[in-house]
Amino acid sequence: MPILTVRSVAHPPYALATSNFWKTRAPASSTLSLPRHSTGCHAEIAKLAGLPFVTAPNKFTVQGAHDALVQLSGTLRTLAVSLYKIANDVRLMSCGPRAGFAELLIPENEPGSSIMPGKVNPTQCEALTMIAVQVMANDVAVGFGGASGYLEMNVYKPLMIFNIMHSISIMADGCTNFRTFLVEGTKPNLKKINEYVERSLMLVTALAPVIGYDKASKIAHYAMDNDLTLKAAALKLGFVTEQEFDRVVDPAKMVRPYVAKEIDFAKTSISAR
């Protein structure tokens, strides 16, 4: 899961437009005209909220522009983009049971598809992607709200607050459900994955440095044309022995930088033709 939090916002929206400026605008009898009002106000708000609110150095800036909220919304959108990608990848890798990739086995949270018996619907993936789209849409609204301030006042703050709080709420719930009802119960379909690895034509690249590109290409084409595994095609063409194929074409080695050593044809029954 992506590790993104509200803490990643460069300038958290904790600067308040509380100021002694209000003393000159309020009646003498008003509590707002008391000395040191700005200091006491933000401190009380910080105490009540349990968050590090401060009085903004420039009060006009935080009244007329809400860039911190726009940035916060953008951070939420970045998380939504990542979650959308993750959920779509899981949905694609779990599609099946026979006509899709079926590399992941996801939990059966529902009885199954109403039109395809035996199919496990990726409902949590679908829910999270819809949430992600909504968060992206909320960010568009927040962006327009942030851009719509005039001089020292921005009257779009209710719109911005509503959409940001909505994004936080639905994305928090979505991540919790995605983890609880999908991630924790998902398992790799090792049988299907091993089948894909065994029948992969990509593995022929390991043979190229050993027997040459032309022979490796012939093996791949022969396997494809005759619906064979690479190993069966290589042995059929007589380019390598079974022992040499197993030594060179090792998927476990190929996940790291790896170049096989050349075959010593003098010690094998295979000629260097």
Steps between C-alpha positions, in 0.01 A plus 500: 500500500627853431643676805346844468353699787379848570840558662655499152341839431782755496295772670228348721183712519553598865562874450196696618398854408449595864649841560508816704378651173150425624545736795474799272181364341309386810310706759698592809277278710559195276717215624674513163646835601682355797881524487695202369180353352678330207740315729229381732263405218730268304631343821147420615410354160818290505412377849144405403601334172821339619678636193790749471304803385690829487418854409600573143782756445297654217129496581390632161672211323313229688168686463520564129682183396477145631804349333565266791156343456554472124830324563339270757231408248770439240675261738174310545461489122852354467405226743176441310693460173727240661207310653316502167802340332540238775131403498490474120814283495352265761175482304688415180729242661208327674263475204408142420463223597604369156465773240709765675843530659382340825837554667335621821232324705287764670256437788146393415315773686176446306323189363639576153403657172129492418572420135829308532478223765835425659646844429624706794415864444772751602250717686757659731710602200196654336406684818850642549530615138167683525619666822824601329310657211283694744807629685651616170175680419494658846852629438382674182235681703755594767733634231228724357413609852859593575525696175179693565608728781476872439750733662494441879201265510418152373136408537553149356643360823181302588526322163867424560447377854208277400687333214821448696317349796298283262817376332668418831192317628426280201864423425572400859199267501590368155858416599383327816247285313743426218755371751249309715286340231753454218872546571513287815324208330666513158735215405716432193373230267829310493374233260402757238816708555724194457311413183561847359870486589542157344332605175658846482689566176685790663730258682675421172708815549711306752608265220609774259846562657562124510382365162467826307210723405403309184460164674319658793261666255438168322413338834250774584333485158489120504340500846243756389413328172467155657347600835795367698693619802843649436662194652310259276581711193870528588533124549303429182735720298804348672667832585559417870472204732238484771770547762639809331153650446416460869831659597470800269126569500440552870226761574623535858836624370342726240331729751847644565779604258606170351689371195551124466839358418553346160446131447810285483402299193802273545336361813152459347349294223379819328708628215583866450339507158 
